[in-house]
């Protein structure tokens, strides 16, 4: 599984500690017991600088947790437009379906976040252009 100290540093937004641990060989794809990765935790909290560091260190931005969600899912649900944009620009999948059968767009629409809806829709349209 994962390195709890590393995941805690990611979640708390401690870029210096995260950078030092990655430099010392910590796996950028470390995950907790629910398959929630460092990228997932950074995206959920809106820590774009840490997410970029993880991506630069080889983190897989598309790992799905045990509930069927990924980093983009949580960035979108929490309204972190800058993080969602970065994830989409770096190949994050927007087509995941959670354990309740909901897509990212379903959740965004349910929350009424029109700006996030427009962002997701624009990336979807550009993929199919």
C-alpha positions as CSV (number, residue, x, y, z in Angstrom):
1,X,0.0,0.0,0.0
2,X,1.1,3.5,0.6
3,X,3.3,5.7,2.6
4,X,1.0,7.4,5.1
5,X,3.5,10.2,5.9
6,X,3.8,11.0,2.2
7,X,0.1,11.0,1.7
8,X,-0.4,13.2,4.7
9,X,2.1,15.7,3.3
10,X,0.3,15.7,0.0
11,X,-3.1,16.2,1.7
12,X,-1.8,19.0,3.9
13,X,-0.3,20.8,0.9
14,X,3.3,20.6,2.1
15,X,5.2,20.9,-1.2
16,X,8.6,21.0,0.3
17,X,8.1,17.8,2.2
18,X,6.4,16.1,-0.8
19,X,9.3,17.2,-3.0
20,X,11.9,15.9,-0.5
21,X,10.1,12.5,-0.2
22,X,9.8,12.1,-4.0
23,X,13.5,13.0,-4.3
24,X,14.3,10.3,-1.8
25,X,12.5,7.7,-3.9
26,X,8.9,7.7,-2.6
27,X,6.6,6.2,-5.1
28,X,4.5,9.1,-6.7
29,X,1.6,6.5,-7.0
30,X,1.5,5.7,-3.3
31,X,-2.0,5.0,-2.2
32,X,-4.0,4.4,0.9
33,X,-6.1,1.3,1.8
34,X,-8.9,2.6,-0.5
35,X,-6.6,2.9,-3.5
36,X,-6.7,6.7,-3.2
37,X,-3.5,7.9,-4.7
38,X,-1.4,11.0,-3.9
39,X,-2.7,12.6,-7.1
40,X,-6.3,11.9,-5.9
41,X,-5.6,13.5,-2.5
42,X,-3.8,16.6,-4.1
43,X,-6.7,17.0,-6.6
44,X,-9.4,16.7,-4.0
45,X,-7.7,19.4,-1.8
46,X,-6.9,21.7,-4.8
47,X,-3.1,21.5,-4.4
48,X,-2.2,22.2,-8.0
49,X,1.5,22.7,-7.2
50,X,1.7,19.3,-5.6
51,X,-0.3,17.7,-8.4
52,X,2.2,19.1,-11.0
53,X,5.1,17.8,-8.9
54,X,3.5,14.4,-8.8
55,X,2.9,14.4,-12.5
56,X,6.5,15.4,-13.2
57,X,7.6,12.5,-11.0
58,X,5.6,10.0,-13.1
59,X,2.3,9.8,-11.2
60,X,-0.5,8.1,-13.0
61,X,-3.4,10.6,-13.0
62,X,-6.0,8.0,-13.9
63,X,-5.8,5.4,-11.1
64,X,-9.3,4.6,-10.0
65,X,-10.0,4.1,-6.3
66,X,-12.2,1.4,-4.8
67,X,-15.3,3.5,-5.3
68,X,-14.7,4.1,-9.1
69,X,-13.4,7.6,-8.8
70,X,-10.2,9.3,-9.9
71,X,-8.3,12.6,-9.3
72,X,-10.4,14.5,-11.9
73,X,-13.6,13.3,-10.3
74,X,-12.7,14.9,-6.9
75,X,-11.2,18.1,-8.4
76,X,-14.4,18.6,-10.3
77,X,-16.7,17.8,-7.4
78,X,-14.8,20.2,-5.2
79,X,-14.8,23.0,-7.8
80,X,-11.1,23.2,-8.3
81,X,-11.2,24.5,-11.9
82,X,-7.4,25.0,-12.2
83,X,-6.8,21.5,-11.0
84,X,-9.4,20.0,-13.2
85,X,-8.0,21.9,-16.2
86,X,-4.5,20.6,-15.5
87,X,-5.8,17.1,-15.2
88,X,-7.8,17.2,-18.4
89,X,-4.8,18.8,-20.2
90,X,-2.7,15.9,-19.0
91,X,-5.0,13.1,-20.1
92,X,-7.2,12.5,-17.1
93,X,-10.2,10.4,-17.9
94,X,-13.6,12.2,-17.5
95,X,-15.6,9.1,-18.4
96,X,-15.3,7.3,-15.0
97,X,-18.4,5.9,-13.4
98,X,-18.5,5.6,-9.6
99,X,-19.9,2.8,-7.6
100,X,-23.4,4.4,-7.6
101,X,-23.4,4.6,-11.4
102,X,-22.8,8.3,-11.6
103,X,-20.3,10.1,-13.9
104,X,-18.3,13.1,-13.1
105,X,-20.7,15.2,-15.2
106,X,-23.7,13.8,-13.2
107,X,-22.2,15.0,-10.0
108,X,-21.2,18.4,-11.4
109,X,-24.7,18.9,-12.8
110,X,-26.2,17.8,-9.5
111,X,-24.2,20.4,-7.6
112,X,-25.2,23.1,-10.1
113,X,-21.6,24.0,-10.9
114,X,-22.1,25.5,-14.4
115,X,-18.5,26.6,-14.8
116,X,-17.2,23.1,-14.2
117,X,-19.9,21.7,-16.5
118,X,-18.7,24.0,-19.3
119,X,-15.0,23.0,-18.7
120,X,-15.8,19.3,-18.9
121,X,-18.0,19.8,-21.9
122,X,-15.3,21.9,-23.7
123,X,-12.7,19.1,-23.2
124,X,-15.2,16.4,-24.3
125,X,-16.1,18.4,-27.5
126,X,-12.4,18.9,-28.3
127,X,-11.7,15.2,-28.0
128,X,-14.4,14.5,-30.5
129,X,-13.7,17.3,-33.0
